[in-house]
Amino acid sequence: MRQTFDETTDPSFGAKHLPLVRAEMAKQGLDGLLVPHEDEHQNEYLPDANERLAWVTGFTGSAGAGVVFADSATVFVDGRYTVQAKAQTDAALFARVPLNEQNAWLSKNVKAGQVIGYDARLHSPDALDALRASVEKAGGKLKPVDGNPIDLAWSDRPNQPQAPVVPHPDKYAGESAASKRERIGKAIAAKGGDVAVLTAPSSLAWLFNIRGGDVIRTPLPLGQAIVRADGSATIFLDPAKITDELPAWLGNEVTLEAPAALEGALASLSGQKVVIDPAISSAWYFEQLEQAGASVVRAMDPCAIPRACKNEIEIEGSRRAHIRDGAALTRFLHWVDTVAQENLPNERAIVEALEGFREATGELKDLSFDTIAGVAANGALPHYKPVGAKIRPMEKGSLLLVDGGGQYLDGTTDVTRTMAIGEGTDEQRRMFTLVLKGHIAMAVIRFPQGTSGMQLDAVARQPLWNAGFDYDHGTGHGVGSYLGVHEGPQRIAQWGTSQPLLTGMILSNEPGYYREGDWGIRIETLQVVTAPSVPEGGERAFHGFEQLTLAPLDRKLIDLDMLTPQERAYVDAYHAEVWAKVSPLLADGVQKDEAALAWLKAQTAPL
């Protein structure tokens, strides 16, 4: 029976699978094996066939790693998944170490003379360089595997996904694929390249205006492409995924090849200057290109910035998607504030209710990620998902945190709202309002051209910092256009990137506060960077943010005495916009809901 990898995966995986992996390691003379979460495409979310870390350890979080030795094993876990890792991995078999301590741990725990195997297809050169330095510091040595021991041991491994690859119409993309290929070709030439090798599925989807379904919650086609400076290209896709309309959609300047032809195509690039991104393309590509005698130009994926900077059609599509999604959210929030307050459903029922309201739009293609719904102490776990014995019912006097989103042809949504179960306590109102003040500060900030999200992060934290509190995640992540809910290179975080925020980039604004054992608070909206303009009476042009998400805040949790007049005015203006844009959908059409409409009118009245 094939295993589906979700939060119900049990700790017995280690006991079953570690001996099989160790036997394969021994055949190759390996003392250890590096096990990254990432797959051949460096994806955050993986098809079941590529869930190697989960198969070995049982841990299914989207950020982690592992190392297996002959007599021990360790799993490295992102802080968001600490509790999940404890539930999914056997402490007798796996030590648990924070993911950000992986390299330091290796430098102290690898023994002199040990040979540590790695699969070059699964590590970017940048990541591999850091791992190699740590292992060699301890006196060990990295060695590429001759066949991944996990793949060799995994006898019932699922097949690779073969979801159809379909056109993504220009009316949603806002630019033809031919136009995109022309300007990406010019960008390749500007970097001094003859061709570029694209390995990120999101770049394939964006550049060729195609979408797939190989990855859960994200409409990605798994594949690769070689793009030339003249704009012509070759895409490597499983023939089973090629739909009848795809060749004509791609046009005569794009050829389709099977994945088996990729290695030969890379070998044919001898003597050419090849642009490839060392942060997101695996080391295997670099090895192949160097063996072929190509001149490697290490540079950012040429599609990354154009993809991140949405055009006017994509931005308008995102606005439409958020209005539609906002109506579904309003119906859900009304349900939480009325029916659920009486029936006190559990978290699983809450998730199903929200998904049902989104499906009722008639335009939902998929969720953008698995919905998070945390009651009381579960809400204090930023990436908690209601499964198994952890599920709790709503509890009077506590809080409910719900974080979810949808994939629509015209946009991707992601929104978090925190709601009182009952009236809310003074302490809950205090902490919610501190988070709200930071959220407002980020929403209204103006910033000069060239500013990075790393420079802005403290703006959302200041009210919490001033009161002696903080949160241990970034303030914002990039979001795609009917693509990934997590998109780079833009982000807002203390440990983020120096990448400037540019016009058209969509990011989340999601400060929070988490009281372990009690409850959690997060307020999240998506916002798009506006074109720079000179403020009235000013001298220089500054960017700002336009709010995209449209869903009311829980008035019961706002302490009006803590808000400045300007902050109160912001909430009133935001709620007025929610009413103006969302109420027509509740008044008529497929989402018509008179009770939710009356509730929304009260919720969006001036404070």
C-alpha positions in Angstrom: 0.0 0.0 0.0 1.4 3.4 -1.0 2.0 6.0 1.7 0.4 9.4 1.4 2.5 11.9 3.2 0.5 14.2 5.4 0.4 15.2 9.1 -0.9 11.7 10.1 2.4 10.1 9.1 3.6 8.1 12.2 6.9 7.7 14.0 7.3 4.0 13.0 8.7 5.1 9.7 12.1 5.4 11.2 12.1 1.9 12.6 10.9 0.5 9.3 13.0 2.5 6.9 16.3 3.4 8.6 17.7 -0.2 8.3 16.9 -0.3 4.6 18.7 3.0 4.0 21.7 2.0 6.1 22.0 -1.3 4.1 22.2 0.8 0.8 24.6 3.2 2.4 26.9 0.3 3.3 27.0 -0.9 -0.3 28.4 2.4 -1.3 30.9 2.7 1.6 29.1 5.6 3.2 29.3 6.4 6.9 26.5 9.0 6.6 23.9 10.4 4.3 22.6 13.9 4.0 18.8 14.0 3.6 17.4 17.4 2.5 13.7 18.1 2.4 14.1 19.7 -1.1 13.7 17.6 -4.2 15.2 17.9 -7.7 13.2 21.1 -8.3 14.1 22.7 -5.0 10.4 22.9 -4.2 8.9 23.8 -0.8 5.9 21.5 -1.3 6.6 18.1 -2.8 4.8 15.4 -4.7 4.7 12.1 -2.6 7.3 10.5 -4.8 9.9 13.1 -3.7 9.1 13.1 0.1 12.4 11.4 0.9 12.8 13.1 4.3 9.3 12.1 5.3 9.8 8.5 4.2 12.9 8.1 6.3 11.9 10.0 9.4 8.1 10.4 9.4 8.5 14.2 9.6 6.3 16.0 7.0 7.0 19.7 7.6 8.0 21.8 4.6 11.3 23.0 6.1 13.7 20.5 7.5 16.6 18.1 6.8 18.3 15.0 8.2 21.5 13.0 8.4 21.7 9.3 8.8 24.7 7.5 10.2 25.3 3.8 10.7 24.4 4.0 14.4 22.4 7.2 14.8 20.3 9.8 13.0 19.3 13.4 13.4 16.4 15.4 12.0 16.9 19.2 11.7 13.6 21.1 12.1 12.5 24.6 11.4 11.1 26.3 14.5 7.6 26.4 13.1 7.5 22.6 13.2 9.0 21.7 16.6 5.8 20.3 18.0 5.0 18.5 14.8 8.4 16.9 14.7 8.1 15.6 18.2 4.8 13.9 17.3 6.1 12.4 14.0 9.6 11.2 14.8 10.8 8.6 17.3 13.1 10.2 19.9 14.8 6.8 20.4 15.9 6.9 16.7 16.3 10.6 15.9 17.9 13.4 17.7 16.1 16.7 17.0 18.1 19.9 16.3 17.0 23.3 15.1 17.4 23.6 11.3 19.4 26.8 11.6 22.0 24.8 13.6 22.5 22.1 11.0 25.9 23.2 9.8 27.3 23.9 13.2 26.0 20.5 14.4 27.7 18.7 11.5 31.0 20.5 12.2 30.9 19.2 15.8 29.4 15.7 15.3 30.9 14.3 12.1 33.9 12.1 13.0 37.3 12.5 11.4 37.6 10.2 8.3 33.9 9.7 7.9 32.5 9.7 4.3 29.2 11.5 4.1 27.1 10.9 1.0 25.0 13.4 -0.8 22.7 13.5 -3.8 23.8 16.3 -6.1 20.3 16.5 -7.6 18.9 17.6 -4.2 21.3 20.4 -3.1 21.9 23.8 -4.6 25.6 24.6 -4.9 25.3 27.4 -2.4 23.8 25.0 0.2 26.2 22.3 -0.6 29.2 24.6 -0.2 28.1 25.3 3.4 27.5 21.7 4.2 30.9 20.7 2.7 32.7 23.3 4.8 31.0 22.0 8.0 31.8 18.4 7.2 35.4 19.1 6.3 35.9 21.2 9.4 35.2 18.1 11.4 37.6 16.1 9.3 35.0 14.3 7.2 34.5 14.2 3.5 31.5 14.6 1.2 31.0 12.1 -1.6 28.3 12.1 -4.3 26.2 9.0 -4.1 26.0 6.4 -6.9 22.2 6.3 -6.8 20.4 7.7 -3.8 20.2 5.1 -1.0 16.7 6.2 -0.1 15.4 5.8 -3.7 17.1 2.4 -3.8 15.5 1.3 -0.5 12.1 2.7 -1.3 10.5 -0.3 -2.9 6.9 1.0 -3.0 7.8 4.6 -4.0 4.9 6.4 -5.7 5.2 7.3 -9.4 6.1 10.8 -10.4 3.1 13.0 -10.9 1.7 13.3 -14.5 -0.8 16.1 -14.2 -1.8 17.7 -17.5 0.1 20.9 -18.4 -2.4 23.5 -19.8 -2.3 27.0 -21.2 -2.7 29.9 -18.8 -4.6 32.5 -21.0 -3.1 35.9 -21.6 -6.2 37.5 -20.2 -4.9 36.3 -16.8 -1.2 36.5 -17.5 -1.3 40.0 -18.9 1.6 39.3 -21.4 2.0 36.8 -24.1 4.6 34.0 -23.6 6.3 35.2 -26.9 6.8 38.7 -25.4 8.1 37.2 -22.2 10.6 35.0 -24.0 11.9 38.0 -26.0 12.6 40.1 -22.9 14.1 37.1 -21.0 16.3 36.4 -23.9 17.6 40.0 -23.8 18.1 39.6 -20.0 20.2 36.5 -20.6 22.3 38.4 -23.1 22.7 41.3 -20.7 24.1 38.9 -18.1 26.7 37.8 -20.7 25.0 34.5 -21.5 24.1 32.6 -24.6 21.5 30.5 -22.9 19.9 30.0 -19.5 19.0 26.8 -17.8 15.7 27.1 -15.9 15.0 24.6 -13.2 12.3 26.3 -11.1 8.8 25.1 -12.0 7.4 28.5 -11.2 9.7 30.0 -13.8 8.5 27.6 -16.4 4.9 28.3 -15.5 5.4 32.1 -15.7 7.6 32.3 -18.8 5.5 30.0 -21.0 2.1 30.9 -19.6 1.3 27.3 -18.6 0.1 25.7 -15.4 0.1 22.2 -14.1 -0.9 20.1 -11.0 2.2 18.2 -10.0 2.5 19.8 -6.6 -0.3 20.0 -4.1 -1.8 23.5 -3.6 0.3 25.0 -6.3 -0.4 24.8 -10.0 3.1 23.9 -11.1 4.3 21.7 -13.9 7.5 19.9 -12.9 10.1 20.2 -15.6 13.1 22.2 -16.9 13.8 24.5 -19.8 16.8 25.8 -21.8 16.1 29.4 -23.0 18.3 31.0 -25.6 19.3 34.7 -26.0 17.2 34.9 -29.2 14.1 33.9 -27.2 13.7 30.4 -28.5 13.5 27.6 -25.9 13.3 23.8 -25.2 11.1 22.5 -22.4 11.6 19.1 -20.9 8.3 17.6 -19.8 7.0 14.1 -19.3 5.1 13.3 -22.6 2.2 12.0 -20.5 1.6 15.6 -19.2 1.5 17.2 -22.7 -2.1 18.1 -23.6 -3.3 18.3 -27.2 -3.5 22.1 -27.2 0.0 22.7 -25.6 2.3 22.5 -28.7 0.3 25.1 -30.6 0.0 27.3 -27.5 3.8 27.2 -27.1 4.5 28.1 -30.7 7.1 27.2 -33.2 10.0 28.7 -31.3 9.5 26.3 -28.4 10.3 22.6 -28.7 9.2 19.9 -26.3 11.5 17.1 -25.2 11.2 14.3 -22.7 13.2 14.6 -19.4 15.5 11.8 -20.6 16.9 14.2 -23.2 17.9 16.8 -20.6 21.4 15.4 -19.9 22.3 15.3 -23.6 21.0 18.8 -24.1 23.2 20.1 -21.3 26.2 18.3 -22.8 25.5 20.0 -26.1 26.1 23.4 -24.5 29.9 23.0 -24.7 31.7 26.3 -25.3 28.5 28.3 -24.5 28.0 30.8 -21.7 25.2 29.4 -19.6 23.3 31.4 -17.0 22.0 29.4 -14.1 21.0 30.3 -10.5 23.2 28.7 -7.8 20.7 29.4 -5.1 17.8 27.4 -6.6 19.3 25.0 -9.2 20.8 21.8 -7.9 24.5 21.1 -8.0 23.9 18.3 -10.5 23.3 20.9 -13.3 26.6 22.6 -12.5 28.5 19.4 -12.6 26.9 18.5 -15.9 27.7 21.9 -17.4 31.3 21.9 -16.2 31.8 18.3 -17.6 30.4 19.5 -20.9 32.9 22.4 -21.1 30.3 25.1 -20.8 31.2 28.5 -19.2 28.8 28.8 -16.2 27.5 32.3 -15.4 26.2 32.2 -11.8 23.3 34.6 -11.7 19.8 34.9 -10.4 17.1 33.1 -12.4 16.3 35.7 -15.1 12.5 35.1 -14.6 12.6 35.7 -10.8 12.2 39.5 -10.8 9.8 39.8 -13.8 7.6 37.1 -12.2 7.6 38.8 -8.9 6.7 42.2 -10.4 3.1 41.7 -11.4 1.8 43.6 -14.4 -1.5 45.6 -14.3 -3.6 42.7 -15.6 -2.2 40.4 -12.9 -2.8 43.1 -10.2 -6.3 43.7 -11.3 -6.9 39.9 -11.3 -5.6 39.8 -7.8 -8.0 42.5 -6.8 -10.9 40.5 -8.3 -9.7 37.3 -6.6 -9.5 39.0 -3.2 -13.0 40.5 -3.5 -14.4 37.1 -4.4 -12.3 35.5 -1.6 -13.4 38.3 0.8 -17.0 37.4 0.3 -16.3 33.8 1.2 -14.3 34.9 4.2 -17.1 37.2 5.3 -19.6 34.3 5.2 -17.1 32.2 7.2 -16.5 34.9 9.8 -20.2 35.4 10.2 -20.6 31.7 10.7 -17.8 31.7 13.4 -19.5 34.7 15.1 -22.9 33.1 15.2 -23.4 29.4 14.6 -20.0 28.3 15.8 -20.2 30.4 19.0 -23.2 28.3 19.9 -22.2 24.9 18.6 -18.5 25.1 19.5 -17.3 22.9 16.6 -13.8 21.4 16.5 -10.9 22.7 14.4 -11.4 20.2 11.6 -15.0 21.3 11.2 -13.9 24.9 11.2 -11.4 24.1 8.3 -14.1 22.3 6.4 -16.5 25.2 6.8 -14.0 27.8 5.4 -13.1 25.5 2.5 -16.8 25.0 1.8 -17.4 28.8 1.6 -14.5 29.1 -0.8 -15.7 26.3 -3.0 -19.1 28.0 -3.1 -17.5 30.8 -5.1 -17.6 28.4 -8.1 -14.1 29.6 -9.1 -11.8 27.9 -6.6 -9.2 25.8 -8.4 -7.5 24.6 -5.1 -6.5 25.9 -1.7 -3.2 27.8 -1.8 -2.1 25.8 1.3 -3.6 23.5 3.9 -5.8 25.6 6.1 -4.5 26.4 9.6 -7.2 26.6 12.3 -5.9 26.8 15.9 -8.1 27.0 19.0 -6.5 28.2 22.3 -3.0 26.7 22.8 -3.0 25.2 19.2 -3.2 28.8 17.9 0.1 29.5 19.5 1.7 27.1 17.0 2.2 29.3 13.8 2.0 26.4 11.4 -0.4 24.1 13.3 -2.8 21.9 11.3 -5.7 20.2 12.9 -5.1 16.5 12.6 -5.4 13.4 14.8 -5.5 13.7 18.6 -4.4 17.3 18.6 -7.8 18.6 17.4 -9.6 20.8 19.9 -13.1 22.2 20.0 -13.8 25.9 20.3 -13.5 27.0 23.9 -15.3 29.9 25.4 -12.9 32.6 26.7 -10.2 31.7 24.2 -9.2 32.7 20.7 -9.5 31.1 17.2 -6.7 31.7 14.7 -7.5 30.8 11.1 -5.0 31.1 8.2 -6.0 30.0 4.7 -6.1 30.9 1.1 -7.3 30.0 -2.4 -6.0 29.4 -5.8 -8.0 31.2 -8.5 -7.2 31.6 -12.2 -6.8 35.4 -11.6 -5.0 35.3 -8.3 -3.7 33.6 -5.2 -4.9 34.6 -1.7 -3.6 34.1 1.8 -5.3 35.7 4.8 -5.3 35.2 8.6 -7.9 36.4 11.0 -8.0 35.9 14.8 -11.5 35.8 16.5 -12.7 35.8 20.1 -14.6 32.8 21.3 -17.0 34.8 23.5 -16.2 38.4 24.2 -12.5 38.3 24.7 -10.5 39.2 27.8 -8.7 42.4 28.6 -5.3 40.7 28.0 -6.4 39.3 24.7 -7.6 42.7 23.6 -4.3 44.3 24.7 -2.2 41.8 22.7 -4.5 41.8 19.7 -4.3 45.6 19.5 -0.5 45.6 19.8 -0.4 43.3 16.8 -3.0 45.4 15.0 -0.9 48.6 15.6 2.1 46.9 13.9 0.0 45.6 11.1 -1.3 49.2 10.4 2.2 50.6 10.6 3.3 48.3 7.8 0.2 48.9 5.8 0.6 52.7 5.7 4.4 52.9 5.5 6.0 54.9 2.6 9.5 53.9 1.7 12.1 55.2 -0.8 13.2 53.3 -3.9 15.8 50.6 -3.2 14.4 49.7 0.3 14.4 46.0 1.1 11.9 44.1 3.2 14.6 43.4 5.7 14.8 47.2 6.3 11.0 47.4 6.9 10.5 44.4 9.2 11.0 46.3 12.4 8.1 48.7 11.5 5.6 45.9 12.3 7.4 44.8 15.4 7.8 48.2 17.1 4.6 48.2 19.1 5.3 44.7 20.4 8.9 45.5 21.1 8.0 48.6 23.0 5.8 46.4 25.3 8.4 43.7 25.6 7.1 41.2 23.1 8.0 39.7 19.7 7.2 36.9 17.2 9.6 34.4 15.8 8.7 34.4 12.1 9.0 36.9 9.2 6.5 39.7 8.8 5.9 39.0 5.1 6.5 36.6 2.2 6.1 37.1 -1.5 3.0 35.6 -3.3 2.6 34.6 -6.9 -0.2 35.1 -9.4 -2.0 31.8 -9.6 1.3 30.3 -8.5 3.0 29.7 -5.2 1.7 31.2 -2.0 5.3 31.6 -1.0 7.3 33.4 -3.8 10.8 34.9 -3.8 12.9 36.8 -4.0 10.9 39.4 -2.1 10.1 39.0 1.6 9.8 41.1 4.8 11.9 39.6 7.6 14.8 40.4 9.9 16.9 37.7 8.3 15.5 38.3 4.9 17.1 39.5 1.7 18.6 42.7 0.4 16.3 42.5 -2.6 14.6 45.9 -3.0 10.8 45.9 -3.0 9.7 46.8 -6.5 6.4 48.0 -8.0 4.0 45.2 -8.5 5.4 42.8 -5.9 2.8 41.2 -3.7 3.7 40.5 -0.1 1.9 39.5 3.1 1.7 41.7 6.2 1.4 39.3 9.1 2.7 40.3 12.5 1.6 38.1 15.4 1.9 37.1 19.0 1.9 33.6 20.4 1.5 32.8 24.1 2.6 29.2 24.5 0.0 27.0 26.1 -2.7 29.7 25.9 -3.5 31.2 22.4 -2.1 32.8 19.4 -2.8 36.0 17.4 -2.0 36.9 13.8 -3.4 39.4 11.4 -2.5 38.9 7.8 -3.4 40.7 4.6 -1.8 40.7 1.2 -0.6 44.0 -0.2 1.0 45.1 -3.5 3.8 47.6 -3.8 2.6 50.7 -5.5 4.6 52.8 -8.0 6.7 55.5 -6.5 5.1 58.9 -6.2 6.0 62.1 -4.5 3.8 62.7 -1.4 1.9 66.0 -1.3 4.4 68.7 -0.2 7.3 66.2 -0.5 10.5 66.2 -2.6 11.2 62.6 -3.4 9.2 59.7 -4.8 8.3 56.9 -2.4 6.7 53.5 -2.7 3.7 52.4 -0.6 1.3 49.4 -0.3 -2.2 48.9 -1.6 -4.2 46.5 0.5 -5.6 43.5 -1.5 -7.2 41.3 1.2 -10.7 42.3 2.1 -12.0 40.8 5.4 -13.2 42.5 8.6 -11.3 42.5 11.8 -12.9 41.2 15.0 -14.1 44.4 16.7 -14.4 42.6 20.1 -10.6 42.3 20.2 -9.8 45.9 19.5 -9.0 48.2 22.5 -9.9 51.6 21.2 -8.1 53.4 23.9 -4.8 51.9 22.6 -5.3 53.2 19.1 -4.2 56.7 17.9 -6.7 58.8 16.0 -4.7 58.0 12.8 -4.9 54.2 13.5 -8.7 54.4 14.2 -9.1 56.3 10.9 -7.2 53.5 9.1 -9.4 50.8 10.5 -12.5 52.7 9.6 -11.3 53.4 6.1 -10.2 49.7 5.6 -13.6 48.5 6.8 -15.4 51.0 4.6 -13.5 49.5 1.6 -14.4 46.0 2.7 -18.1 46.9 2.8 -18.0 48.8 -0.5 -16.3 45.9 -2.4 -17.6 42.8 -0.7 -21.2 43.7 0.0 -22.4 43.5 -3.6 -21.3 39.9 -3.8 -23.3 39.1 -0.7 -26.3 40.9 -2.0 -26.6 39.0 -5.2 -25.1 36.1 -7.1 -23.6 32.7 -6.2 -22.5 34.0 -2.8 -25.7 35.8 -1.9 -26.1 35.7 1.9 -28.5 38.2 3.5 -27.5 37.3 7.1 -23.8 37.6 6.4 -24.5 40.9 4.6 -26.3 42.4 7.6 -23.5 41.1 9.9 -20.8 42.7 7.6 -22.6 46.0 7.7 -22.4 46.0 11.5 -18.8 44.8 11.6 -17.6 47.5 9.2 -19.4 50.4 10.8 -17.0 53.2 12.1 -15.3 52.3 15.4 
